[in-house]
Amino acid sequence: MGEFEVACAAGSLRPDPAEGDTVHLDHRWTAGGVDLSITFTGVHLLHASVAACILNDVYREATRLGVPVEGVRVCAGGGFSESWSSTGVSPVEWWVLEEGVS
């Protein structure tokens, strides 16, 4: 992951716990919970909130539409100017694995 990036993942796309700084949390829409690959700083927590919102949206809407989802992984990040002003937060990339689709 690049500077100030985080990953939020659930289901079959959760990281291997041996991969590093991972925090496990219970999650309303997944039996196995969510893992955050994150370094503990304020900026990483900000970016984690963006990734978590996208992950939640995928599971919530999939449930509403009856679409089975095996896993979701969202990476988000952003940068800062030389004076430490945020240059914005954006999802870097995301993956959704639907059940039965490869």
C-alpha positions in Angstrom: 0.0 0.0 0.0 1.2 3.5 -0.7 1.4 6.5 1.6 -1.7 7.0 3.9 -3.6 4.1 2.3 -5.8 1.6 4.2 -7.7 -1.5 3.2 -11.1 -2.6 4.5 -12.1 -6.2 3.6 -14.7 -8.8 4.4 -15.6 -12.3 3.4 -13.3 -14.2 1.1 -11.2 -11.1 0.4 -10.1 -10.6 4.0 -6.3 -10.5 4.4 -4.2 -13.1 5.9 -3.6 -12.0 9.6 0.1 -12.5 9.0 0.2 -9.7 6.5 0.7 -7.0 9.1 -1.3 -4.4 11.1 -4.8 -5.7 10.8 -7.7 -4.9 13.1 -10.7 -7.2 13.2 -14.2 -5.8 13.9 -17.7 -7.3 14.0 -19.9 -6.3 11.1 -23.7 -6.1 10.7 -23.8 -7.6 7.2 -21.1 -10.3 7.4 -20.8 -13.3 9.6 -17.0 -13.2 9.7 -16.6 -9.5 10.4 -14.4 -6.9 8.7 -10.6 -6.5 8.8 -8.9 -3.2 8.5 -5.3 -3.1 7.3 -4.2 0.2 8.9 -1.6 2.1 10.7 -2.9 4.0 13.7 -2.8 7.7 12.8 -5.6 10.2 12.4 -5.2 10.3 8.6 -5.4 6.6 8.3 -8.6 6.5 10.4 -10.1 9.2 8.1 -9.3 7.1 5.0 -10.6 3.9 6.8 -14.0 5.6 7.2 -14.2 6.2 3.5 -13.3 2.6 2.7 -15.7 1.3 5.4 -18.6 3.4 3.9 -18.1 1.9 0.5 -17.8 -1.7 1.9 -21.0 -1.1 3.9 -22.8 0.2 0.8 -21.9 -2.9 -1.2 -23.2 -5.3 1.4 -26.3 -3.2 2.3 -27.3 -2.9 -1.4 -26.5 -6.5 -2.2 -28.7 -7.6 0.6 -31.5 -5.4 -0.5 -31.3 -6.7 -4.1 -30.8 -10.3 -3.1 -27.3 -10.5 -4.6 -25.0 -12.9 -2.7 -21.6 -11.5 -2.1 -18.6 -13.7 -1.1 -16.2 -10.8 -0.4 -15.4 -7.1 -0.7 -12.1 -5.3 -0.4 -11.8 -1.5 -0.6 -8.5 0.5 -0.5 -8.7 4.2 0.1 -6.0 6.9 0.5 -5.1 10.5 0.0 -2.3 12.9 0.3 -1.4 16.1 2.0 0.3 19.3 0.9 3.6 20.5 2.4 1.6 22.5 5.0 -0.4 19.3 5.9 -3.6 20.3 4.3 -5.6 17.4 2.9 -5.5 17.0 -0.9 -8.6 14.8 -0.7 -9.6 11.3 0.1 -10.5 8.9 -2.6 -11.1 5.2 -3.1 -7.9 3.8 -4.7 -9.4 0.5 -5.8 -12.1 -2.0 -4.8 -13.1 -5.6 -5.5 -16.4 -7.4 -5.1 -16.6 -11.2 -5.4 -20.1 -12.4 -6.1 -21.0 -15.9 -5.0 -20.7 -18.3 -8.0 -18.9 -15.7 -10.2 -15.2 -16.0 -11.0 
